[in-house]
Amino acid sequence: MPDETAAAAERWAADTDEISKTYAAIAANDPTLANNKSTVERRRSRLKAHDPRNEARIGADDSLSVIFLSRGLDVSRAVGRVVHKEPGQPTAAYGSGVLVSPRLFMTNNHVTPTEFPPSQGAAEFDYEHSDDGTDKPFTSVPFDRRTFWFTDEELDFSLVALNDLDGAPPGERQGWVRLIGQQGKVLNGEAVNVIHHPEGERKRVSIRENRVVSRDVQRLRYTSDTRDGSSGSPVFNDQWEMVALHCRGFPAKKGDKFLTRTGEIWTREMGEEAIHYLANEGLRASRIVKRLKEARADLDPDMRALLDEALKKDNGGNS
């Protein structure tokens, strides 16, 4: 597999003009400076569907309804830590992932490569802190690759079935996040929110000072704080719709510029001790749905039924 981190860094560097337009759009509260008009209108339509009062608020107001918090907590239950368990060895945390149907769990291909023994992968849910700051009990659910397994090395995502949890699909307890194929879920300059397990730690969330700065047909690039172990985490808009699957962060060069939530430009002085990645790239949810629909015909009937459940337009998930 090619060095995708280096390739992502090159794509970031090549987006200088688009990133500059995003800076200008946020400073001017004018999304059309960084997005074409049809994209902005599509976004306004989606916002209006959530709440008619949201329609005219793109870039103009960073305050949010308090339900942002409750909905975020709701979807966070579907996010898990990806671990590999080799016989006789301690559990090793490799990344993050998210339930996208009652049974199917999504993460990166490089987190769960095809050659890794199927019996050794698992998703750990509720690996987080309780309200009093103590460690919350968590649940480990093994992968079930025999029931469903699909991976795409080029796009860097995998979809795998999980075993039952308390006699039922794990999504019945944890909930799941809808896969939405329609575009228009986020604009250049909008904030995104990442729920993840950086470096295998208890669950964390990166919010507000995370801006989408550029895109292509497959990927979003954004300035969110991530670390090793964040790979495979869902990236959400402010309505908690999944807009991307985080694939990688890459070290910023000293002096690289980033956006604050107020549209100001600041410079990160990156030293050798820096472990956070502010330059990030994720696979667009719309591209994931497109690839899964292309692959559907080649699956056996049982796998196809499970995939159809994840691709339903209104599948009863969390978002």
Buried (B, 14 or more C-beta within 10 A) or exposed (E): EEEBBEEBBEBBEEBEEBBBBBBBBBBBEBBBBBBEEEBBEBBBEBBEEBEEEBBEBBBEEEEBEEEBEEBBEBBBBBBBBBBBBEEEEEBEBBBBBBBBBBBBBBBBBBBBEEEBEBBBBBBBBBBBEEEEEEEEEBBBBBBBBEBBBBBBEEBBBBBBBBBEBEEEBBBBBBBBBBBBBEBBBBBBBBBBBBBBBBEBBBBBBBBBBBBBBBBBEBBBBBBBBBBBBBBBBBBBBBBBBBBBBBBBBBBBEEEBBBBEEEBEEEEBEBEEEEEBBBBBBBBBBBBBBBBBEEBBEEBEEEBBEBBBBBBEEEBEBBB
